[in-house]
Every structure is written in structure tokens, then in C-alpha cells.
């Protein structure tokens, strides 16, 4: 049987082209936030964002439907991390185990974390960005529900796991907004803010 040269590319890290697309999307998001903070959303065009990110407007619009949606890659990292944490939360573990691990990072780097905090604050006054922020969490909810259903041994989410996912999702969103609302938030306060929010939502969970 001839050796299948394509097999290795289907395993491990994503193909280079996919990684490059993800990196480009993140660079666009960073550039968009910098411009939105400096000029406001109304004062920033898609062409401005493309130029700041070093890509063509055509490429920008291939990746993003609107200029506001350019921020999405900065919003999804913590949500994806939370989904992974929920999937690893075994059925024989109680809520304390989840509280010990459910710390969605704002982003992967300190610079991005500072940018993320400023972005979340900006969503309070920019309706277009607020809509993208809420959409990111809306899209996360069924992912959380599927993870909780898997933990409960269910083939798909039921009413209970769907409600649990919604409460968890809201708790995390409000916690990040509350933390970001401070002018100079202390990094140590982030964990305590997330934990307190999860404890408020804890009544919806059973071991």
C-alpha cells in the first residue's frame, strides 16, 4: 500500500494557512481596538483598520462582515478556554473543582489583556461594539451547554444544562464587565471577581 503523505497534515497543529489566518484576524482585532479607542467607532473606517493591520481592505472584508466585528477574535479566547474547562470538569468533581479551574483569561498576553479591558469598557458606550460583545457570549452559550450535557452523560443539552450554561455565561460576562469597569483594576482581583460571580450562579449546579 503506498504511503499516505497527507496523513501527518491532518493531525496535530492546524495547517500553516489556518494558523496564519488566525494570526491575521488577531492582528486586525488589535488594530481595530487601537483605532476605536483613539478615534471612536464612527471616526474609524474599515479601510483605516486594514491599513493599520497591514492588509488590503479586500482581505479585511473577507474576514469580517463589519468594522465592529473586527474585535471578535479578542473576545473569543476566554470563552473557548472556559468551554475546555467545562469539558474537563468530570462528573465525580464538585463545584469547588470548577471554581478552582474556571478562570477564563482575558487574553493570552499582558498587552492583549490591557487592550481587552479597555475594549470591554468601550462596549458600554459604543452600541456596535456592545452588540459584538453580546454576540460572542450568545454564541458561547450552546457550547457551554453541550459541555455540561457531556458531563451529565446526556446525548444533548436538556433544559437543566441549558439553564446552567446560561447562568454560567451571564456570570462570567458580568464579572469581566465589573472587573473592567475599574480605572486601574488589580490583576489579583480578577480571580476573586470571577470566583464571586460563579458562586452567585452556583445554585444552578448539582454534583
N, C-alpha and C positions, 0 to 999 in steps of 0.2 A: 504494500500500500504506500503510495507516495506520501512524503512528509507534508503535513499541512503547515505552511509557513505563516498562515494568518492566525493560528490559534493563540500565540502569545499576545497579540494585539487586543484580544477580546478579554484579557484578564488584567488584574492589577490596576494601575493608574489609568485615568481617561486618556484617550489619544491626544497627541500634542495639539491638534487643531481645536479640540474641545477645551483643553486647558487654556489655550490662547484666547479663545472666545470668552471664557470666564474671566480671565485677567483683563481683557479689553473692557468688558462690561463693568468690572470693578473700577477701572481707571476712569471710565465715563462717569460713574456714580460719584467718585471723589471730586472730579472736575465740576460736576453739576452742583454739588453741595457748596463747594467754594464760591462758585458764581452766585448761587441763590443767596448765600449769606452776605456776599459783598454788594449785590445789586438788587436783590429781591427776585422773585419769580417773574413778575411782569417785566422787569428790566433785563431778563436773560432770554436769549433765543436758543433754539436747538443748534443753530449754526455756531453760536458762541461756545456752546458746550463741546461741540465736535472739534472746534479749533483748539480749545484748551486741552482736550484729550488727545490731540494729535491724530485724529481720524477725519475722514470725509463726512459731510452731512448725510450722504447716501448710506454710508456704513452705520451711522448713528440711528437713522430711521429704520434700518434693517433689524437692529437690536431692540429698539424701543418705540412704542407707538406714540408717545407724547414726551415732551421735555420733562414733565413732572415724574413720569415713570422711570426716568434715568436713575432715580435714587434707590430703586428696588433692590439691587444687589447688596447695598449696605444694610438693608433691613432683614434679609432672609437668613443670614448666617446664624444668628442666635436662635431663630425659630427652628432651623434644621438641627442644631445641636440639641435643643430640647426634645425634639422628636426622637433622636437617637437615645437620649437618656431615658425616655419613656419606654422605648423598645427594650432597653436593657434592665428595666425595673421588673425583677422577677416576681412571680405570684406569691412566693414564700417570703418576700420582703414587705415590711410595713411602710407606712407613710414616712417614718423617720429616715428610712433609707433614701427615699425620694428627696426629702428635704436636704439630705447630706450631699446629694449629687446634682440636683436640678439648679444649676447656676448658669443660665444661658449667657455666654459672654456677649458684651456689646458688639465687639468685632475681634478679629484675630490680632490686631496690633494696637499699641497705645495711641498712635496718631489717629487711627481709624476710630478708636473709642471716643476720643475727644470730638472728632468730627460727627460721630453718631449722636452724641449728647446735644451738640448744637443743632443738629438736624431735627431731633425729636422736639426740642424747644421751638424750632421754626414751624413745626406742624401745627402748633397752637394758633398761629396767626395766618398761615397760608393754606386756604381750603384745598387747593390742588394737591399739595403735599400731604395734607391730612388724609385725603381720600386714598392716596397710595399707601400710607402707613396702615390705615384700617383694612385695606385690601390685602396687604401682606398677612395680617392676622386672620382675616377671614379665610384665606387660602390655607392657613396653618391648622385651622380647627378640625377639618376632616382627617388630616394627617395625625393629629393628636388622638382623635377618636379611634382610628384604626390601630394605633399603638396600644391604647388602653384595652381595646377589644381583644387584641392578641394576648395581652397579659391575662385577661379574664378567660381565655380559652374559647372565645367566640369566633365564628367564621367571619363576622362583620359587626360593626358597631350596632348596639341596641340603644334604646332610649337612655338608659343609665350611663353608658360610656360616652354617649354623645353629649349629655348634660355635663358630665365630668370634664370632658375636653373643653367645653365652652367656658366653664368656670375657671379652669386652669389657664386657658388662653387669656381671658379678661384679667385675671390676677396678674399674670406676667406683663401684659401690656400696660396696665395701670401702674404697676410697680416701676417699670422703666420710665414712664412719663413722670411719676412722682420724683424719682431719683434725678432725672434730667432737669426738673424744674428749679433745682437749687443752682445758684450762681457759681459756686465752687464746690461741687459735690466731692466728698471724700471717697476714695476708692474702696475703703473698708466698709463704707456704708452700703455699698451695692449689694453685697451678700445678705446683710441684715434686712435690707428693703425687700429683696426677693423672698427671703425666708418668711418675713412677716406676711407678705401678700399670699404666699402659698398656705400659710397657717389659717388665714381667713377663709380660703377656699377648701380647707382640709375636710370640712364636714361632709363634702360630697363623696369622699373616698372611703372605701372599706377594704380591709385586708383580704 
